[in-house]
Amino acid sequence: MTGPLAARRAPLAIGMAIGTLFLWLALRQADLGAAVLALARADPQWCLAVFAAGPLFMAIKTWRWAWILRPIATPRFNLLQRATYLGSAANMVVPSTGELLRTMTVARTGALPIATALGTVALERILDLLAIVMVLLLPDPPRAVRAAGRRVAVQLPPAVAKRLRLDLQRLATGVAALRGGRRLVTAVALSVLMWLPVVFAVWASARAVGVPATAAAAVTVFVLGVIGLTLPSAPATLGTTQLAFVSGLALSGVGAGPALAASLVYTVWFIVAVMAIGAGWWLLSSSGLCRAAG
């Protein structure tokens, strides 16, 4: 049991180490007094807007999964929604565990075989990548992302910086390869729509603390966060999110203190909120209330 247990704990330990490093990189650039002051003055209405973006993101994600499954099976939306929340919450605690959990949640009901469910989840990852590339086709973000990536890379250990540069190169290659790919537009459209609430949540988090972030800045923070998540991350993506905000918003002239405050608004009202709803679904599932309701 010691070997398997250690293997399960290793990704979490690595994620904690990387998250701690990223958090330190973000904090060392920030004026903590300015961050605390910005948080104290956070606009509750914008915080609620960030919170509302979470369920919208999850609903579209569930809708996309249902659309992918349509030729194979038609599980109830309520079942897919519950599984999607459970998986997302698990991923935010221990990365890469959520996909198996949500496929098992659906497979246990007999709605479809677990192997088939895993296949559709793999397809989602491809669609996610294509959607992010489509977002990068906007005029400003590609240059901003590369510049922010270089800004982050010089602060990282060589091995991590090399991985970051490689991911940026892959994104650039994908942009070039997809130009004119009309057949992909329909498949990617729903995935692009799914990620828009996340970009909105980034933008609204900045507005909540009085930072006039542009749409391009919000996209830059979003893409840096996605790239950061190709590495193991700490629970609630703590550290990864903070460094993405500080580095991405710096390109718009935003100080590290207010950017750090915006990242904490996003962490609490978007990430932790989704985790809390996922935990609620888990408690309902454990008590059997979900089965009774279905």
C-alpha positions in Angstrom: 0.0 0.0 0.0 2.9 2.3 0.6 3.9 2.5 -3.0 0.5 3.3 -4.5 -0.2 5.8 -1.7 3.1 7.6 -2.3 2.3 7.6 -6.0 -1.1 9.3 -5.4 0.5 11.8 -3.1 3.4 12.7 -5.4 1.4 14.9 -7.8 -0.2 16.8 -4.9 3.3 17.4 -3.3 4.8 18.5 -6.6 1.8 20.8 -7.2 2.1 22.3 -3.7 5.8 23.0 -4.3 5.1 24.6 -7.7 2.2 26.6 -6.3 4.3 27.8 -3.4 7.0 28.9 -5.9 4.5 30.8 -8.1 2.9 32.4 -5.1 6.3 33.6 -3.8 7.1 35.0 -7.2 3.7 36.9 -7.2 4.1 38.1 -3.6 7.6 39.4 -4.0 6.5 41.8 -6.7 3.4 43.0 -4.8 2.8 45.7 -2.3 0.8 43.7 0.3 -0.6 46.9 1.8 -2.0 48.0 -1.5 -3.4 44.5 -2.1 -5.2 44.5 1.3 -6.5 48.0 0.7 -7.9 47.0 -2.7 -9.5 43.9 -1.2 -11.1 45.9 1.6 -12.6 48.2 -1.0 -13.8 45.4 -3.3 -17.1 46.1 -5.0 -19.7 43.4 -3.8 -21.6 43.7 -7.1 -18.6 42.8 -9.2 -17.8 40.0 -6.8 -21.2 38.6 -7.4 -20.7 38.9 -11.1 -17.5 36.8 -10.7 -19.5 34.3 -8.7 -22.3 34.1 -11.4 -19.7 33.4 -14.1 -18.9 30.0 -12.4 -22.3 28.3 -12.7 -22.6 29.7 -16.3 -19.2 28.2 -17.2 -20.2 24.9 -15.7 -23.6 24.9 -17.4 -22.0 25.5 -20.8 -19.3 22.8 -20.1 -22.1 20.3 -19.3 -24.0 21.4 -22.4 -20.9 20.7 -24.5 -20.4 17.3 -22.9 -24.0 16.4 -23.6 -23.5 17.6 -27.2 -20.5 15.4 -27.6 -22.3 12.4 -26.1 -25.5 12.9 -28.3 -24.6 10.4 -31.0 -23.7 7.8 -28.3 -26.1 8.3 -25.4 -28.4 10.9 -23.9 -27.8 10.9 -20.1 -29.9 13.4 -18.1 -28.5 16.9 -18.0 -28.8 16.8 -14.2 -26.5 13.7 -14.0 -24.0 15.3 -16.3 -24.1 18.6 -14.4 -23.5 16.8 -11.1 -20.6 14.8 -12.6 -19.1 17.9 -14.1 -19.1 19.7 -10.8 -17.7 16.8 -8.9 -14.9 16.4 -11.5 -14.0 20.1 -11.5 -13.9 20.3 -7.7 -11.7 17.2 -7.6 -9.3 18.7 -10.2 -8.9 21.8 -8.1 -7.8 19.7 -5.1 -5.7 17.1 -6.9 -5.1 17.9 -10.6 -6.0 15.2 -13.1 -8.2 13.2 -10.8 -11.5 14.9 -11.7 -11.8 13.5 -15.2 -11.8 9.9 -13.9 -14.3 10.9 -11.1 -16.8 12.5 -13.4 -16.7 9.6 -15.9 -17.1 7.1 -13.1 -20.0 9.1 -11.7 -21.9 8.8 -15.1 -20.7 5.2 -15.7 -22.0 4.0 -12.3 -25.6 4.9 -13.4 -25.3 2.6 -16.5 -25.8 5.6 -18.8 -22.7 4.6 -20.8 -19.5 2.6 -20.4 -16.6 4.2 -18.6 -14.3 3.8 -21.5 -16.7 5.6 -23.8 -17.0 8.4 -21.2 -13.3 8.7 -21.0 -13.1 8.9 -24.7 -15.4 11.9 -24.8 -13.4 13.6 -22.1 -10.3 13.2 -24.2 -12.1 14.8 -27.0 -13.0 17.7 -24.7 -9.3 18.3 -24.0 -8.7 18.7 -27.8 -11.6 21.1 -28.1 -10.3 23.1 -25.2 -6.9 23.5 -26.8 -8.5 24.5 -30.1 -10.8 27.0 -28.3 -7.8 28.6 -26.6 -6.1 28.9 -29.9 -9.2 30.6 -31.4 -9.2 33.0 -28.5 -5.5 33.8 -29.4 -6.6 34.7 -32.9 -7.8 38.0 -31.5 -5.6 40.9 -32.6 -3.8 41.8 -29.3 -3.6 38.8 -26.9 -1.0 36.7 -28.9 1.7 39.3 -28.6 0.7 40.1 -25.0 0.8 36.4 -24.0 4.3 35.9 -25.5 5.5 39.1 -23.8 4.0 38.0 -20.4 5.4 34.5 -20.9 8.9 35.9 -21.3 8.4 38.1 -18.3 7.4 35.0 -16.2 10.1 32.7 -17.7 13.0 34.8 -16.6 11.9 34.4 -12.9 11.5 30.6 -13.1 13.9 27.7 -12.7 15.4 26.7 -16.1 13.4 23.4 -16.4 10.1 25.1 -15.7 10.9 28.1 -18.0 11.8 25.7 -20.8 8.4 23.9 -20.4 6.6 27.3 -20.5 8.4 28.4 -23.6 7.6 25.1 -25.3 3.9 25.5 -24.5 3.9 29.0 -25.9 5.6 27.7 -29.1 2.9 25.0 -29.4 0.2 27.6 -29.1 1.8 29.8 -31.8 2.1 26.8 -34.1 -1.5 25.9 -33.5 -2.6 29.4 -34.4 -0.8 29.2 -37.7 -2.1 25.7 -38.5 -5.8 26.6 -37.8 -6.1 29.7 -40.1 -8.7 28.9 -42.6 -9.8 25.7 -40.9 -13.5 26.2 -41.6 -14.5 22.7 -40.7 -13.2 23.2 -37.1 -15.3 26.3 -36.5 -18.5 24.5 -35.6 -16.7 22.1 -33.3 -14.8 24.8 -31.5 -17.6 27.4 -31.2 -19.2 25.8 -28.1 -15.8 25.5 -26.4 -15.0 29.1 -27.1 -18.4 30.0 -25.6 -17.6 27.9 -22.6 -14.4 29.8 -21.8 -15.9 33.3 -22.2 -17.4 33.3 -18.7 -13.9 32.5 -17.4 -12.4 35.5 -19.2 -15.3 37.6 -18.0 -14.6 36.4 -14.4 -11.0 37.5 -14.8 -12.1 40.9 -16.1 -14.8 41.3 -13.4 -12.3 40.4 -10.7 -10.1 43.2 -11.8 -13.0 45.6 -11.9 -14.0 44.5 -8.4 -10.8 46.0 -6.9 -10.9 49.1 -9.1 -8.5 47.9 -11.8 -9.6 49.1 -15.3 -8.4 45.9 -17.1 -9.0 45.6 -20.9 -10.4 42.6 -22.6 -7.0 41.8 -24.0 -5.5 41.9 -20.5 -8.2 39.5 -19.3 -7.5 37.1 -22.1 -3.7 37.3 -21.4 -4.3 36.4 -17.7 -6.6 33.6 -18.7 -4.1 32.1 -21.2 -1.2 32.4 -18.8 -3.3 30.6 -16.2 -4.1 27.8 -18.6 -0.4 27.5 -19.5 0.5 27.4 -15.8 -2.0 24.6 -15.3 0.0 22.3 -17.7 2.2 22.0 -14.7 1.0 20.4 -11.4 -0.7 22.9 -9.3 -1.7 23.5 -5.7 -5.3 23.1 -4.5 -7.5 25.9 -5.8 -4.7 26.6 -8.3 -3.2 28.9 -5.6 0.0 30.5 -6.8 -0.6 29.7 -10.4 -3.6 32.1 -10.5 -1.8 34.8 -8.6 1.3 34.8 -10.8 -1.0 34.8 -14.0 -2.8 37.9 -12.7 0.3 39.8 -11.6 2.2 39.0 -14.8 -0.7 39.4 -17.2 -2.1 42.7 -15.7 1.4 44.2 -15.5 1.4 44.5 -19.3 -1.5 46.9 -18.9 0.4 49.0 -16.3 -1.4 47.5 -13.3 0.6 47.3 -10.1 1.3 44.0 -8.6 -0.6 44.8 -5.4 -4.0 45.5 -7.1 -3.4 42.6 -9.5 -2.8 40.3 -6.5 -6.0 41.5 -4.9 -7.9 40.8 -8.2 -6.4 37.3 -8.2 -7.7 36.6 -4.7 -11.2 37.8 -5.7 -11.1 35.4 -8.6 -9.8 32.6 -6.4 -12.5 33.0 -3.7 -15.6 33.9 -5.9 -14.9 31.7 -8.9 -12.6 28.8 -8.1 -13.5 28.2 -4.4 -17.2 28.8 -5.2 -17.2 26.1 -7.9 -15.4 23.8 -5.4 -18.0 24.5 -2.8 -20.9 23.7 -5.2 -19.0 20.5 -6.2 -18.7 19.6 -2.5 -22.4 20.1 -2.1 -23.2 17.8 -5.0 -20.9 15.2 -3.4 -22.7 15.5 -0.1 -26.1 15.1 -1.8 -24.8 12.1 -3.8 -23.5 10.5 -0.7 -26.8 10.8 1.1 -28.7 9.5 -1.9 -30.8 12.6 -2.3 -29.7 13.1 -5.9 -30.9 9.6 -6.8 -34.2 10.3 -5.2 -34.5 13.6 -7.0 -33.7 12.0 -10.3 
